[in-house]
Amino acid sequence: MSEKEKDKEKKHKPEGAHPKGEKGAGGGGDKAHKGGGQKQSKKPRPQAAQEQETADDSAPAQPAPPARLYERFKSEIIPALQQKLGFENRFAVPRLEKIVISMGLGRFAVEGGEGKAKFQQAEKELQTIAGQKPVRCKAKKSVANFKVREGMDTGIKVTLRGARMYEFLDRLITLAIPRVKDFRGLDPDGFDKSGNYNFGFTEQTVFPEVEGAAVTFQQGMNITMVTTARKAEHGRELLRHFGMPFREESKQK
């Protein structure tokens, strides 16, 4: 190679360039030059955010508070019924077992397309009222006069137990029943021999959870309160202590 060619190569080479395998002035080799400027250090997270995340993960989930009516039943109603009905054992006192809310929607099943939409709307409204998804009830046999075939959806129902049952009963007594038009008390003779009580509403708008503006048709419902009482008098006393507003005299009298 001539001296002129060597001079040209020196001119084209950048300053500070080193031959392959040699270390630079800073003491780093090729590996340091290749990856030196590509990696970026992550910014440290604020300490408050880290402490909040650790606190949320370590803190146990708090259970929902017990129903107000259930606490009243344990502290006030059980001793009062023991004294009035003469029970020595507190576990012999009658108590609520479940509440069943049902709607008969057989007329919508016969209508066809429009009836199907109304059926679904009533199902959503009952779910809003009870806080639980209802179950569809099917016809057990065909009835030609009512245009009902076996297996057709004729109604819906919801069975409430435990804390959800007491919460529904609380809303029923304090909010829904006072909204009934021309209300003069519930029939005290609606009990069967086992102490279970049955009554109903003619429209679903008595519950404040249902928006009155969105309701396109009125739909009644039946409510059954199943108790452990063995007599109608014991079941009546139980519901009266809960706050159910019974009439002093029945319609039959």
C-alpha positions in Angstrom: 0.0 0.0 0.0 1.4 3.4 -1.0 1.8 6.3 1.3 -1.0 8.3 -0.5 -3.5 5.5 0.2 -2.5 5.3 3.9 -3.1 9.1 4.2 -6.6 8.8 2.7 -7.6 6.0 5.2 -6.5 8.1 8.1 -8.6 11.0 6.9 -11.8 8.9 6.5 -11.4 7.2 10.0 -13.2 9.1 12.8 -11.2 10.4 15.7 -11.1 8.0 18.7 -11.7 4.9 16.6 -9.7 1.9 17.6 -8.9 -1.3 15.8 -11.0 -4.4 16.4 -10.2 -6.1 19.8 -8.5 -3.0 21.3 -9.8 -1.2 24.3 -10.7 2.4 24.2 -9.5 5.2 26.4 -12.2 4.6 28.9 -11.1 1.0 29.5 -14.1 -0.6 27.9 -14.1 -3.0 24.9 -16.5 -3.6 22.1 -19.2 -4.9 24.4 -19.3 -1.7 26.3 -19.6 0.3 23.0 -22.4 -1.9 21.7 -24.7 -1.9 24.7 -23.7 1.2 26.5 -26.4 3.7 25.3 -29.3 1.3 24.7 -30.4 0.3 28.2 -32.5 2.8 30.1 -32.8 2.7 33.9 -36.4 2.4 35.3 -37.7 5.3 37.3 -38.2 4.4 41.0 -41.9 4.3 42.0 -43.1 6.7 44.7 -42.9 5.2 48.2 -46.5 6.2 49.0 -47.9 4.2 46.1 -45.8 1.2 47.0 -47.0 1.4 50.7 -50.7 1.7 49.5 -50.4 -1.4 47.3 -48.9 -3.5 50.0 -51.6 -2.3 52.5 -54.4 -3.2 50.0 -52.9 -6.6 49.4 -52.2 -7.4 53.1 -55.5 -6.0 54.5 -58.2 -8.7 54.8 -61.6 -8.2 53.1 -64.1 -6.9 55.6 -67.4 -8.8 55.7 -70.7 -7.0 55.2 -72.4 -5.8 58.4 -75.3 -8.0 59.7 -78.8 -7.1 58.8 -80.4 -4.6 61.1 -83.6 -6.7 61.5 -81.6 -9.8 62.3 -79.7 -8.0 65.1 -83.1 -6.8 66.5 -84.5 -10.3 66.3 -81.6 -11.7 68.4 -81.6 -9.0 71.0 -85.2 -7.9 71.4 -87.7 -10.2 69.6 -86.5 -13.6 71.0 -86.8 -12.5 74.7 -90.2 -10.9 74.1 -91.6 -14.0 72.4 -90.1 -16.2 75.1 -92.0 -14.3 77.7 -95.3 -14.0 75.8 -95.5 -17.5 74.3 -94.0 -19.3 77.4 -91.0 -20.9 75.7 -88.2 -21.8 78.2 -85.7 -22.6 75.4 -84.8 -19.7 73.1 -84.2 -22.1 70.2 -87.9 -23.1 70.4 -89.0 -19.6 69.6 -90.5 -19.4 66.0 -88.3 -17.7 63.4 -88.3 -16.9 59.7 -87.0 -19.7 57.5 -87.3 -18.2 54.0 -89.3 -15.7 51.9 -90.6 -16.6 48.4 -91.5 -13.9 45.9 -93.4 -15.2 42.8 -95.0 -13.7 39.7 -97.5 -15.4 37.4 -96.6 -14.5 33.8 -98.5 -17.1 31.8 -100.4 -14.5 29.8 -97.2 -13.2 28.3 -96.0 -16.6 27.3 -99.1 -17.0 25.1 -98.7 -13.6 23.3 -95.5 -14.5 21.4 -92.8 -11.9 20.5 -94.2 -9.0 22.5 -95.0 -11.3 25.5 -91.4 -12.5 25.5 -90.1 -9.0 25.9 -92.5 -8.3 28.7 -91.5 -11.6 30.4 -87.9 -10.5 30.3 -88.7 -7.1 31.6 -90.7 -8.5 34.6 -87.7 -10.8 35.3 -85.3 -7.9 35.4 -87.7 -5.9 37.7 -88.0 -8.9 40.1 -84.2 -9.3 40.2 -83.9 -5.6 41.1 -86.5 -5.9 43.9 -85.1 -9.0 45.4 -81.4 -8.6 44.7 -81.2 -12.1 43.4 -81.8 -13.7 39.9 -85.2 -15.3 39.7 -85.9 -18.9 38.5 -88.4 -19.6 35.7 -91.3 -21.9 36.5 -92.5 -24.2 33.8 -96.0 -25.7 33.3 -96.2 -29.3 34.5 -99.1 -30.2 32.1 -100.9 -28.8 29.1 -104.2 -26.9 29.5 -106.0 -26.3 26.2 -108.4 -23.7 27.7 -105.6 -21.5 28.8 -103.4 -22.2 25.7 -100.7 -23.5 27.9 -98.4 -26.4 26.9 -96.3 -28.6 29.0 -92.8 -27.1 29.6 -93.9 -23.5 28.8 -92.6 -20.7 31.0 -95.5 -19.5 33.1 -93.9 -17.6 36.0 -90.8 -16.7 37.9 -89.9 -16.9 41.6 -87.1 -15.9 44.0 -86.3 -17.7 47.3 -84.5 -15.5 49.9 -82.7 -16.9 52.9 -80.2 -15.6 55.6 -79.1 -12.0 55.6 -80.7 -11.2 52.2 -84.1 -12.3 53.6 -83.9 -10.0 56.6 -82.7 -7.1 54.4 -85.7 -7.6 52.0 -88.1 -7.8 55.0 -86.7 -4.5 56.4 -87.2 -2.8 53.0 -90.7 -4.3 52.7 -91.9 -3.0 56.1 -90.2 0.4 56.1 -90.4 1.4 52.4 -92.7 -0.7 50.2 -95.8 -1.2 52.4 -96.2 2.6 53.2 -96.2 3.3 49.5 -99.4 1.2 48.9 -102.4 3.4 47.9 -105.2 3.4 50.4 -103.4 1.0 52.7 -105.4 0.0 55.8 -103.4 -2.9 57.1 -102.6 -6.5 56.1 -105.1 -9.3 56.6 -104.3 -11.1 59.8 -106.0 -14.2 58.6 -103.5 -14.9 55.8 -101.8 -17.6 57.8 -102.1 -21.3 57.2 -102.1 -24.0 59.9 -98.2 -24.1 59.9 -97.8 -20.4 60.7 -96.8 -19.4 57.1 -98.1 -16.0 55.9 -99.2 -15.2 52.3 -100.1 -11.7 50.9 -99.5 -9.9 47.6 -99.1 -6.6 45.8 -101.1 -5.5 42.7 -98.2 -3.5 41.2 -94.4 -3.6 41.3 -94.0 0.2 41.7 -94.5 0.1 45.4 -90.8 -0.8 45.7 -88.6 2.2 45.3 -86.0 0.2 43.4 -88.2 0.1 40.4 -88.3 3.2 38.3 -91.9 4.3 37.7 -91.1 6.0 34.4 -89.6 2.9 32.9 -92.6 0.6 33.8 -94.8 -0.1 30.8 -97.3 -2.5 32.4 -98.4 -3.3 35.9 -97.5 -6.7 37.4 -98.5 -8.1 40.7 -96.7 -10.5 42.9 -97.3 -12.9 45.8 -95.0 -13.0 48.9 -94.9 -16.1 51.1 -93.1 -16.0 54.5 -92.2 -19.4 55.7 -91.7 -19.7 59.5 -90.9 -22.5 61.9 -94.1 -21.8 63.9 -96.4 -24.7 64.5 -99.5 -22.5 65.0 -101.0 -19.5 63.2 -101.0 -17.5 66.4 -97.3 -18.0 66.9 -96.5 -17.0 63.3 -98.7 -13.9 63.7 -96.9 -12.8 66.9 -93.5 -13.3 65.2 -94.3 -11.0 62.3 -96.1 -8.5 64.5 -92.9 -8.1 66.5 -91.0 -7.6 63.3 -93.3 -4.7 62.6 -95.8 -6.1 60.0 -98.9 -3.8 60.1 -101.8 -6.1 60.5 -105.4 -4.9 60.7 -107.3 -5.3 63.9 -110.2 -7.1 62.2 -110.1 -9.3 59.2 -112.3 -8.9 56.1 -114.3 -12.0 56.8 -115.5 -10.7 60.2 
